[in-house]
Amino acid sequence: MRMKLMIRKQGGSVMHRVGFFVVVAVMLTAPTATAEWRHYVVDSVTENLLPRVRMQGRVPHIAFYSDAGLEYAVWDSAGWVRETVDITTSNHNGNPSLVFDRDGHPHIAWFRGTPWYARWDGSTWLTEEIDSDSSGDYISMVLDDAGIPRVAYSKRRGMFGFMLKFAERDSQGWHPALLDSVGGADCVLAIDTLGRFCISHCQSWSSGALFFTAQTESGWVKETVVPDNASQSKMVLDESGNPHISYFGSRGDDGDLCYAERVGGAWRTDIVDPGPPGCKRGWDNWIARDRSGTYHISYHAHNEGQLRYARGTYGNWQSEFVNSVGGWNVGSSIDLDELDRPVIAYVHEDQAFRLYLSAAYDLTGIEDTADGGRMKAELPLPTIVRGVLRLPVSPFTMHTSLFDMTGRQVMALHPGANDVRMLAPGVYFIREAVSGEWSAVSVRKVIIQR
């Protein structure tokens, strides 16, 4: 169960700047990954939960819950900028929903005892309640071509069951309605190329049927995708509006990351990554689709304490280890940048619920413009140094050293200015690590010149 109690903190909206820090995990006992994943600490100040990452070009934006409320983080040239959108806290099972309008401004739907909606108007967050009914723990939002939001969300029914609700907004406000009395857990709302809405949703947060409900000319039509043993589903549409769903398929004490797609009006399912005996793979999954039609899935291997990643298509999947994490409350989500490279946001339970972003590329290489709400991110450390090597101030306890080409440590470094005039010109390497975590390091090259 993903529920975690959040404790309300006093105070208003706060903007935080988190210093730049990246680690490349070196796990001696972990499976070998096929990609070099870079791990960025987004927030280590609060206890965090259930992040949703979305990309604007090459810039990651993350909406997430913490013990300070609903928060929003974006990468810029100095690292992560974090803002508290709403200080109200609650219990949570589902991620907040994050989308962007045509101007690049973020819109968030989230749960704070009831479903709420926030949008950034270019200078401040504007918030409003969607439904006064106690509902919305699982919530998903889309914007239509005119920028009008629609939201699908859950209403609890007993201990394990949920109902599905749907709300749309017009000039008079929000108009919520009950859509289905059975199955509202892990709901994902999408809009197809014809402007019709569709929703994937589960009977229970634990295990049960997986459904797909679509808007038609005659009303909403519900289909059963998987009749039982399914939960924790996510959905994406292809260019023709066909649904593709990732989900966790339970097998008693075991479980698999599974996939379903509708082809020619019929559903077919596939096992993406089977759990070893006594293990569950597929919790906290999220799915994205690239322009070539390949699907990318982030997910949690609960018993193994792993964040994992899979890519492929029906019948042809590759999976790999991304990072070691705790056994619970990972809450991963995935998105792709403008070059179709994956990034994954998640929480590391074994590190006091730190919020991480793992990327299959180096974020410090981002060159973006600050237009339309998109932040610019540049290389925070110099690649060519003359006289003084300046390091950014970090909120973490860092061990930073400079090594020469032979691997010999030539000096210890500290935040701020470091005098390197006594060193011979040449190639050197900066090595960083968090105190007590020497298995998590970053190494970067600098060239010292006269």
Secondary structure by P-SEA (a helix, b strand, c coil): ccbbbbbbbbccbbbbbbcbbbbbcccccccccccbbbbbbccccccccbbbbbbcccbbbbbbcccccbbbbbbccccbbbbbcccbbbbbcbbbbbbbccccbbbbbbbcccbbbbbbcccbbbbbbccccccccccccccccccbbbbbbbbbccccbbbbbbbbbccccbbbbbcccccccbbbbbbccccbbbbbbbccccbbbbbbbbbccccbbbbbccccccccccccccccbbbbbbbbbbcccbbbbbbbbbcccbbbbbbccccccccccccbbbbbbccccbbbbbbbcccccccccccccccbbbbbbcccccccccccccccccccbbbbbbbbccccbbbbbbbccccccccccccccbbbbccccccccccbbbbcccccccbbbbbcccccccccccccccccccccbbbbbbbbbccccccccccbbbbbcc
